[in-house]
């Protein structure tokens, strides 16, 4: 009888400890996360743009999402915004265009302004017809800020925002746009990148002027190695001209963030070297559990990159083996690795600190 009682008590204590451990591991680390960016972190804003064709609200997108349905994420499942929210102990920030401006309570844990096709510059999505460029995203955030001030008061709103995380994942579409341009009078790559950095700096300052203090900013990955660019090169190699622009941009972005940290009082940031981690994944795929780094999982044609991931396309069954889901976007498996790295990674990839450290400051 005593033995039975001991084991029963031991079982109950074990369950309690496991429950407490789970609660601690999923504890909310920040009040809110506000997301700005492009299709890498769009969780459905473009679904609400009536004439946009830059959408992912159709099969085969979402085949691995919990609901098994397309949600507007350019992925087979969750994307980086989802995994970041999970790490922070928060629900995924809802798409801004899905919310009513009168429902201020919906803003309290964050909002996503990210939009597929968006760039730092306006008009990067001329081919796709419509998205919310970063200038518009920041303008929408400023309206959210005003609503929070009305509801909470200036001091309480500032307190909430000071502790919140502001995530920016943007810039790839600007470089794609430059590479696609046939304008003989276009600026040099350096001039173009310099203007990208200047524009981004001004927009970050606007967010700062409306409460933002903790910034996560991602560099641009090796986008010349996406299936969309490999399929256009000899031997399906990476487009090094595009990659070199990404490297140039990332170097200038790091310098800009360091300078901004000195200029603006109370700012903290984490820069994520997504280029380097992508390079490592592509060069040593087996280390990360991948076997296919060139071809998309969903599409048609060579590298499944001649036709996008439309309902008429086919998709692979071994999605966890693929780095890329479609012509441009990573699979859920890749997105998970990227977020694991930016959140807990070493100084090799996160400068001057990872996101876990950033949110505890």
C-alpha positions in Angstrom: 0.0 0.0 0.0 2.8 2.3 0.9 4.6 1.5 -2.3 1.5 2.3 -4.3 1.0 5.6 -2.5 4.7 6.5 -3.2 4.4 5.8 -6.9 1.1 7.7 -7.1 2.6 10.8 -5.3 5.7 10.5 -7.6 3.4 10.4 -10.7 1.5 13.5 -9.5 4.6 15.4 -8.7 6.1 14.5 -12.1 3.0 15.7 -13.9 3.0 19.0 -12.0 6.7 19.6 -12.7 6.2 18.8 -16.4 3.3 21.2 -16.6 5.3 24.0 -14.9 8.3 23.3 -17.2 6.0 23.6 -20.2 4.5 26.8 -19.0 8.0 28.3 -18.3 9.3 27.2 -21.7 6.4 28.9 -23.5 6.3 32.0 -21.3 5.6 35.2 -23.1 8.9 37.0 -23.5 7.6 40.3 -24.9 4.2 42.0 -24.8 4.0 42.1 -28.6 5.8 41.6 -31.9 5.3 43.9 -34.9 6.3 42.4 -38.2 7.3 44.4 -41.3 8.4 42.7 -44.5 7.7 40.7 -47.7 6.5 37.3 -48.6 9.0 35.5 -46.3 6.9 36.7 -43.4 3.5 37.5 -44.9 0.8 35.7 -42.9 -2.1 36.8 -45.1 -2.1 40.5 -45.7 -2.1 40.0 -49.5 -5.3 37.9 -49.2 -7.1 41.2 -48.5 -5.6 43.1 -51.5 -8.4 42.7 -54.1 -6.5 43.1 -57.4 -3.1 41.7 -56.3 -1.9 38.5 -57.9 0.9 38.1 -55.3 -1.2 35.7 -53.3 -0.7 32.2 -51.8 -4.3 31.5 -50.7 -4.6 28.5 -52.9 -3.3 24.9 -53.0 -0.7 23.5 -52.7 0.4 26.2 -50.2 -0.5 25.2 -46.7 -0.4 21.4 -47.3 1.6 21.1 -44.0 -0.1 23.9 -42.1 -2.0 22.7 -39.0 -5.3 23.3 -40.8 -4.0 21.7 -44.0 -5.3 24.7 -45.9 -3.7 27.6 -47.7 -3.6 30.7 -45.5 -1.8 33.3 -47.6 1.6 32.1 -46.5 4.1 31.4 -49.3 5.0 28.1 -47.7 4.0 24.4 -47.4 3.3 25.2 -43.7 4.4 27.8 -41.2 6.8 30.5 -42.1 9.4 32.5 -40.1 6.9 34.8 -38.6 5.0 31.9 -37.0 8.2 30.3 -35.6 9.4 33.6 -34.2 6.1 34.2 -32.4 6.2 30.7 -31.0 9.7 31.4 -29.6 8.4 34.5 -28.0 5.4 32.7 -26.4 2.9 34.7 -28.5 0.3 33.9 -31.1 1.3 34.8 -34.6 0.8 38.5 -35.2 -2.4 38.8 -37.3 -2.4 40.5 -40.7 -3.1 44.2 -40.3 -5.7 44.1 -43.2 -7.7 41.5 -41.4 -8.3 43.7 -38.3 -10.7 46.5 -37.6 -9.1 49.8 -36.5 -11.7 50.0 -33.8 -10.7 46.7 -32.3 -7.6 48.0 -30.5 -7.4 45.0 -28.3 -6.3 43.0 -31.3 -3.2 45.2 -31.5 -2.1 44.5 -28.0 0.1 41.4 -28.8 1.3 42.7 -32.2 0.4 43.1 -35.8 1.9 41.9 -39.1 2.2 44.4 -41.9 4.2 42.1 -44.1 3.1 41.8 -47.7 4.2 39.5 -50.5 6.1 41.4 -53.2 6.9 44.3 -50.9 10.2 46.2 -51.0 12.0 49.0 -49.3 11.1 51.1 -52.3 7.6 51.6 -53.6 6.9 49.8 -56.9 9.1 46.7 -56.5 6.0 44.6 -57.3 5.2 46.1 -60.7 5.1 42.6 -62.2 2.8 41.3 -59.4 0.6 44.5 -59.6 0.0 45.1 -55.9 1.5 44.8 -52.5 2.0 47.0 -49.4 5.5 48.5 -49.7 7.5 49.2 -46.5 6.5 52.9 -46.6 2.9 52.0 -46.4 3.5 49.3 -43.7 5.2 51.9 -41.5 2.4 54.3 -42.1 -0.1 51.7 -41.1 1.9 51.0 -37.9 1.8 54.7 -37.1 -2.0 54.5 -37.2 -1.9 51.5 -34.9 0.4 53.5 -32.6 -2.2 56.3 -32.4 -5.0 53.9 -31.6 -2.9 52.3 -28.8 -2.2 55.8 -27.3 -5.9 56.6 -27.4 -6.8 53.3 -25.6 -3.9 53.0 -23.1 -2.7 56.6 -22.7 0.7 57.8 -23.9 2.8 56.4 -21.0 1.3 52.9 -21.0 1.4 52.7 -24.8 5.1 53.7 -24.8 5.8 51.2 -22.0 4.2 48.4 -24.1 6.1 49.3 -27.2 9.4 49.8 -25.6 9.3 46.2 -24.4 8.0 44.9 -27.7 9.9 43.4 -30.7 9.9 45.1 -34.1 11.0 42.6 -36.8 12.0 43.7 -40.3 12.5 41.1 -43.2 12.7 43.1 -46.4 15.0 44.0 -49.4 15.0 40.9 -51.6 12.4 42.2 -54.0 14.3 45.5 -54.4 17.3 43.6 -55.6 15.2 41.3 -57.8 13.6 44.4 -59.3 17.0 45.9 -60.1 18.3 42.8 -61.7 15.1 42.5 -63.8 15.3 46.1 -65.0 16.4 46.7 -68.6 16.6 50.5 -68.1 19.9 51.6 -69.6 19.9 54.7 -67.4 19.5 52.9 -64.1 21.8 53.6 -61.2 24.9 51.5 -60.5 24.4 48.6 -58.0 26.3 50.6 -55.3 24.1 53.7 -55.8 21.0 51.6 -55.7 22.0 49.8 -52.5 23.0 53.1 -50.9 19.5 54.4 -51.5 18.0 51.2 -50.2 19.9 51.7 -46.9 19.1 55.4 -46.6 15.4 54.7 -47.2 15.4 51.9 -44.7 17.1 54.0 -42.1 14.5 56.8 -42.4 11.7 54.2 -42.0 13.3 52.7 -38.9 13.6 56.2 -37.5 9.9 56.6 -38.0 9.1 53.4 -36.1 11.5 54.7 -33.4 9.6 57.9 -33.3 6.4 55.9 -32.6 7.7 53.8 -29.7 10.0 51.1 -31.3 13.2 50.4 -29.4 14.0 46.7 -29.9 14.7 45.8 -33.6 15.3 42.5 -35.3 16.6 43.2 -38.8 17.4 40.4 -41.2 19.9 40.7 -43.9 19.2 39.4 -47.4 19.9 35.7 -48.1 21.7 34.3 -51.1 18.7 35.0 -53.3 20.8 34.3 -56.4 20.6 30.6 -55.4 16.8 30.4 -55.5 15.3 28.0 -58.1 14.0 31.1 -60.0 17.5 32.3 -60.6 19.3 28.9 -61.0 17.0 27.9 -63.8 18.2 30.9 -65.8 21.9 30.2 -65.5 24.2 27.6 -67.2 24.6 24.4 -65.2 21.9 25.6 -62.8 24.4 27.6 -60.8 23.7 30.5 -58.5 23.4 34.0 -60.0 26.5 35.6 -58.5 25.6 39.1 -59.8 22.5 39.1 -57.6 24.3 37.5 -54.7 27.0 40.1 -54.9 24.4 42.9 -54.5 22.9 41.0 -51.5 26.4 40.9 -49.9 26.9 44.6 -50.6 23.6 45.5 -49.1 24.2 43.3 -46.0 27.5 45.0 -45.3 26.0 48.4 -45.5 23.0 47.4 -43.5 25.3 46.2 -40.6 27.1 49.6 -40.7 23.9 51.5 -40.8 22.4 49.6 -37.8 25.6 50.2 -35.8 25.5 53.9 -36.5 21.7 54.1 -35.7 22.4 52.4 -32.4 24.7 55.3 -31.5 22.3 58.0 -32.9 19.1 57.0 -31.2 18.8 56.7 -27.5 17.6 53.4 -26.0 17.8 51.4 -29.3 18.9 47.8 -29.2 19.0 45.5 -32.2 19.9 42.1 -33.6 21.1 41.7 -37.1 20.7 38.3 -38.7 23.2 37.2 -41.2 20.8 35.1 -43.2 23.2 35.0 -46.2 25.8 33.0 -44.3 23.4 30.5 -42.9 21.8 30.0 -46.3 25.3 29.5 -47.8 26.0 26.9 -45.2 22.8 25.1 -45.8 23.4 25.0 -49.6 27.0 23.9 -49.3 26.4 21.3 -46.5 22.8 20.3 -46.8 23.1 16.9 -45.1 24.2 18.7 -41.9 20.8 20.3 -41.8 18.8 17.3 -42.9 18.4 18.3 -46.6 19.1 16.4 -49.8 17.7 18.9 -52.4 19.1 22.5 -52.5 18.5 23.4 -56.2 15.0 22.4 -57.2 11.7 23.7 -55.7 9.3 21.3 -54.1 6.3 22.7 -55.8 6.1 23.9 -59.4 6.6 22.5 -63.0 9.5 22.3 -65.4 13.2 22.4 -64.9 14.0 22.6 -61.2 10.2 23.0 -60.9 10.9 26.6 -61.5 9.3 27.2 -65.0 5.8 27.4 -63.5 5.1 28.6 -60.0 3.3 26.7 -57.2 -0.1 26.9 -58.7 -2.9 24.4 -58.3 -1.9 22.9 -61.7 1.6 22.2 -60.4 2.9 19.1 -58.6 4.6 19.0 -55.3 7.1 16.7 -53.7 6.2 14.2 -51.0 9.6 14.6 -49.2 9.1 18.3 -48.3 11.5 18.1 -45.3 14.3 17.2 -47.6 13.9 20.4 -49.7 15.4 23.8 -48.9 12.9 25.6 -51.2 9.2 25.2 -51.4 8.7 27.2 -54.6 10.6 29.4 -57.0 11.6 31.9 -54.2 10.5 30.7 -50.8 11.9 28.3 -48.2 10.1 25.3 -47.0 8.7 25.1 -43.5 11.7 23.0 -42.5 14.1 25.7 -43.7 12.2 28.5 -42.0 12.4 26.6 -38.7 16.2 26.3 -39.0 16.5 30.0 -39.8 14.4 31.1 -36.8 16.3 28.6 -34.5 19.5 30.3 -35.6 18.4 33.9 -35.3 16.8 33.3 -31.9 19.5 31.3 -30.2 22.4 31.5 -32.6 26.0 32.5 -32.0 27.7 35.7 -33.0 28.6 34.0 -36.2 25.1 34.7 -37.4 23.6 37.2 -35.0 25.2 40.6 -34.4 25.7 42.0 -31.8 23.3 39.5 -30.1 20.7 37.0 -30.9 17.0 37.7 -30.4 16.7 35.8 -27.2 19.2 38.2 -25.6 17.7 41.2 -27.3 14.3 40.7 -25.8 15.7 40.3 -22.3 17.4 43.7 -22.3 
